[in-house]
Amino acid sequence: MIKPARATGLERLELHRLRDRVGRLFAALQEATVAEDPLASETWAPPVDLCETAAAIVLRIELPGLTAAEINIGATNTQLRIWGDKKRRVGRNKIQSHLCSERSYGKFCRIVPLRWTVSIQDATALVANGMLTISMPKIEDRRGVEFKIPVSDEGAH
């Protein structure tokens, strides 16, 4: 009879890291699928520029015609989600029919996986000229860094 192998110590840590990487891969695939066929999810995905500076991760999202009140942003430690609803505004002359309409309207959603250690609490978002700019300051990743833990004797306080 063969005993099942159990992961211990470093093997378990590597399995957790692999599971996290696979999870991020599936999140990226889901985002790519929604971006490729936005009608499948009944939403449209605004274009995003993702940049890295020495101090921050910066996203620029095209959202023409929207105000800050019409945009929602949510973040977890693994992803940033931008969503809302862009309403079609009819002019005062009451247009009878559109000959051509290439702009997107309706619900929109964009999910950006976060692969960096950033400070979500210190993030800022600003809408100007149809462009939403989100800046998330980087924080130092302390994984793998050794910290000294003081040791004291039982009698000494």
C-alpha positions in Angstrom: 0.0 0.0 0.0 1.3 3.4 -1.0 1.1 6.3 1.6 0.1 9.7 0.2 2.9 12.1 0.3 2.3 15.1 2.6 3.9 18.5 1.9 5.9 19.8 4.9 7.8 23.0 5.6 9.2 24.6 2.5 7.3 22.3 0.2 4.0 23.6 1.8 5.2 27.2 1.4 6.0 26.5 -2.3 2.6 24.9 -2.8 0.9 28.0 -1.3 2.9 30.3 -3.6 2.0 28.2 -6.6 -1.7 28.3 -5.7 -1.5 32.1 -5.4 0.3 32.4 -8.8 -2.4 30.2 -10.5 -5.1 32.3 -8.8 -3.5 35.5 -10.3 -3.3 33.8 -13.7 -7.0 32.9 -13.6 -7.8 36.5 -12.6 -5.7 37.8 -15.5 -7.4 35.4 -17.9 -10.9 36.5 -16.7 -9.9 40.2 -17.2 -8.6 39.4 -20.7 -11.8 37.5 -21.6 -14.0 40.4 -20.4 -11.8 42.9 -22.3 -11.9 40.8 -25.4 -15.7 40.3 -25.4 -17.3 42.9 -23.2 -20.8 42.1 -24.5 -20.5 38.6 -23.0 -20.5 40.1 -19.5 -23.0 42.9 -20.5 -20.4 45.5 -19.7 -17.7 47.4 -21.5 -14.1 47.7 -20.3 -12.5 51.1 -20.6 -8.9 51.2 -21.8 -6.2 51.2 -19.1 -2.6 52.3 -19.0 -0.6 50.7 -16.2 2.7 52.3 -15.3 5.3 51.8 -12.6 7.5 54.5 -11.1 10.1 54.2 -8.5 7.6 55.2 -5.8 4.2 54.1 -7.1 2.0 52.1 -9.4 -0.1 54.5 -11.6 -3.2 53.6 -13.6 -4.8 55.9 -16.2 -8.3 54.9 -17.3 -10.2 56.6 -20.1 -13.6 57.6 -18.9 -14.8 60.5 -21.0 -17.9 62.4 -19.9 -17.9 60.9 -16.3 -17.6 62.8 -13.0 -16.1 61.5 -9.8 -19.5 60.7 -8.4 -20.2 58.3 -11.3 -17.0 56.2 -10.8 -16.6 53.5 -8.2 -13.2 52.1 -7.2 -12.7 49.1 -4.9 -9.5 47.4 -3.9 -8.3 44.2 -2.2 -4.8 43.0 -1.6 -4.9 41.2 -5.0 -7.0 43.4 -7.3 -8.3 46.8 -8.1 -11.8 47.1 -9.6 -13.2 50.2 -11.4 -16.9 50.2 -12.2 -19.9 52.4 -12.9 -22.5 53.3 -15.4 -22.1 55.8 -18.3 -25.4 57.2 -19.2 -26.3 58.4 -22.7 -27.0 62.1 -22.6 -29.4 63.3 -25.2 -29.0 66.9 -26.5 -31.6 69.6 -26.1 -32.5 69.3 -29.9 -33.9 65.8 -29.4 -31.9 63.7 -31.9 -34.2 61.7 -34.1 -31.7 58.9 -35.0 -28.0 58.2 -34.7 -26.2 57.8 -38.0 -23.2 56.5 -36.3 -22.3 55.9 -32.6 -18.9 54.4 -31.7 -18.8 55.4 -28.1 -19.6 53.0 -25.3 -22.5 53.5 -22.9 -23.9 51.5 -20.0 -22.3 49.6 -17.2 -18.5 49.3 -17.3 -16.1 47.3 -15.2 -12.3 46.9 -15.3 -10.4 44.6 -12.9 -6.6 45.1 -12.7 -4.7 42.4 -10.8 -2.3 43.9 -8.2 1.1 42.1 -8.4 2.9 44.7 -6.3 3.0 45.5 -2.6 1.1 48.8 -2.5 -0.5 51.0 0.2 -4.2 51.0 -0.7 -4.9 53.3 2.3 -2.7 56.0 0.8 -3.9 55.6 -2.8 -5.4 58.7 -4.6 -7.8 58.9 -7.5 -8.4 62.0 -9.7 -10.6 62.6 -12.7 -9.6 65.3 -15.1 -10.4 65.8 -18.8 -12.0 62.3 -19.1 -9.0 60.6 -17.6 -9.1 58.8 -14.2 -5.6 58.6 -12.7 -5.1 56.3 -9.7 -1.8 56.4 -7.9 -0.9 53.7 -5.3 2.3 54.2 -3.4 4.6 51.2 -3.2 5.6 49.8 0.2 8.6 47.8 0.8 8.0 44.1 0.5 9.3 42.6 3.7 8.9 38.9 2.8 12.2 37.2 3.1 13.8 40.0 5.2 15.2 38.8 8.5 14.0 40.6 11.6 15.8 40.3 14.9 13.6 39.2 17.8 15.0 40.1 21.2 15.4 37.2 23.7 15.2 37.9 27.4 15.7 35.7 30.5 12.7 34.6 32.5 13.9 36.4 35.6 14.8 39.7 33.9 11.9 42.0 33.1 
